[in-house]
Every structure is written in C-alpha cells, then in structure tokens.
C-alpha cells in the first residue's frame, strides 16, 4: 500500500466534500478508515491521519503566502 497515495486521496476528499471535512475534523481515524475502506493497524492509520493534517496545513500556509505576496505586488 502506498501511504502517500492514501494521504492524497483523503486530502482530495476533504477539499471536495465539506461534510466529510467536518467528519474528519471530528473523528479523523474513523473518517479515514471509512473512505479508504480498510481496517488498518492503529499506528498506520495514525500516520496517515497526521500526514493528511500536515498536507492540509501546508496547503493553507501556501494560500496565505500567495495572498500576502499579492499584497506586496500592488
């Protein structure tokens, strides 16, 4: 199993589906297992969830820096 692929799958689902995003925020492990359709060992699913959270935070930071960069170009 490619963990990076699973992380990307979850990030895409979170960005596309606000209901799933809320479910992931409330109970990320259960939400991830539902979408992936897998019953993974706790340590592996926790790694995937942490990867998703990190990727989302990185995306948010990128959006913020893009907006700030636009302010200085004006």
The 8 nearest C-alpha neighbors of each residue, nearest first, counted from 0:
[[1, 2, 5, 4, 3, 37, 43, 39],
 [0, 2, 4, 3, 5, 6, 7, 47],
 [3, 1, 5, 4, 0, 6, 47, 7],
 [4, 2, 6, 5, 1, 7, 47, 50],
 [3, 5, 7, 1, 2, 6, 8, 0],
 [6, 4, 8, 2, 7, 3, 9, 1],
 [7, 5, 3, 9, 8, 51, 4, 47],
 [6, 8, 10, 4, 5, 9, 11, 3],
 [9, 7, 5, 11, 6, 10, 4, 12],
 [8, 10, 12, 6, 11, 7, 13, 5],
 [11, 9, 7, 13, 12, 8, 51, 6],
 [12, 10, 14, 8, 9, 13, 7, 15],
 [11, 13, 9, 15, 10, 14, 16, 8],
 [14, 12, 20, 10, 16, 11, 15, 19],
 [13, 15, 11, 12, 16, 10, 17, 20],
 [16, 14, 12, 13, 11, 17, 20, 19],
 [15, 17, 19, 13, 18, 12, 14, 20],
 [18, 16, 20, 19, 21, 15, 13, 14],
 [19, 17, 21, 20, 16, 22, 13, 23],
 [18, 20, 22, 16, 21, 17, 13, 23],
 [21, 19, 13, 17, 23, 18, 22, 24],
 [22, 20, 24, 18, 19, 23, 25, 17],
 [21, 23, 19, 25, 24, 20, 26, 30],
 [24, 22, 27, 20, 30, 26, 21, 25],
 [23, 25, 21, 22, 26, 27, 20, 19],
 [24, 26, 22, 23, 21, 27, 30, 20],
 [27, 25, 23, 29, 28, 24, 22, 30],
 [28, 26, 23, 30, 29, 24, 31, 25],
 [29, 27, 31, 30, 26, 32, 44, 48],
 [28, 30, 32, 31, 27, 26, 33, 23],
 [31, 29, 27, 33, 23, 28, 32, 26],
 [30, 32, 28, 34, 33, 29, 27, 35],
 [31, 33, 35, 29, 30, 37, 34, 36],
 [34, 32, 36, 30, 31, 35, 29, 37],
 [35, 33, 31, 36, 32, 30, 9, 37],
 [34, 36, 32, 37, 33, 31, 5, 9],
 [37, 35, 33, 34, 32, 38, 31, 39],
 [36, 38, 35, 32, 39, 33, 34, 31],
 [37, 39, 32, 40, 36, 35, 33, 44],
 [38, 40, 37, 44, 41, 43, 32, 42],
 [39, 41, 43, 42, 44, 38, 45, 37],
 [40, 42, 44, 43, 45, 39, 28, 46],
 [41, 43, 45, 40, 44, 46, 39, 47],
 [44, 42, 46, 45, 40, 41, 47, 39],
 [43, 45, 47, 41, 46, 42, 39, 48],
 [44, 46, 48, 42, 43, 47, 41, 49],
 [47, 45, 43, 49, 44, 48, 50, 42],
 [46, 48, 44, 50, 45, 49, 6, 51],
 [49, 47, 45, 51, 50, 46, 44, 52],
 [50, 48, 52, 46, 51, 47, 45, 53],
 [49, 51, 47, 53, 48, 52, 54, 46],
 [50, 52, 48, 54, 6, 49, 53, 10],
 [53, 51, 49, 55, 50, 54, 56, 48],
 [54, 52, 50, 56, 51, 55, 57, 49],
 [53, 55, 57, 51, 56, 52, 50, 58],
 [54, 56, 58, 52, 57, 53, 51, 59],
 [57, 55, 59, 53, 58, 54, 52, 60],
 [56, 58, 54, 60, 55, 59, 53, 61],
 [59, 57, 61, 55, 56, 60, 54, 62],
 [60, 58, 56, 62, 61, 57, 55, 63],
 [59, 61, 63, 57, 58, 62, 56, 64],
 [60, 62, 58, 64, 59, 63, 65, 57],
 [63, 61, 65, 59, 60, 64, 58, 66],
 [64, 62, 60, 66, 65, 61, 67, 59],
 [63, 65, 67, 61, 66, 62, 68, 60],
 [66, 64, 68, 62, 63, 67, 61, 69],
 [67, 65, 69, 63, 64, 68, 62, 70],
 [68, 66, 64, 70, 69, 65, 63, 71],
 [67, 69, 65, 70, 66, 71, 64, 72],
 [70, 68, 66, 72, 67, 71, 65, 73],
 [71, 69, 67, 68, 72, 73, 66, 65],
 [70, 72, 68, 69, 73, 67, 66, 65],
 [73, 71, 69, 70, 68, 67, 66, 65],
 [72, 71, 70, 69, 68, 67, 66, 65]]
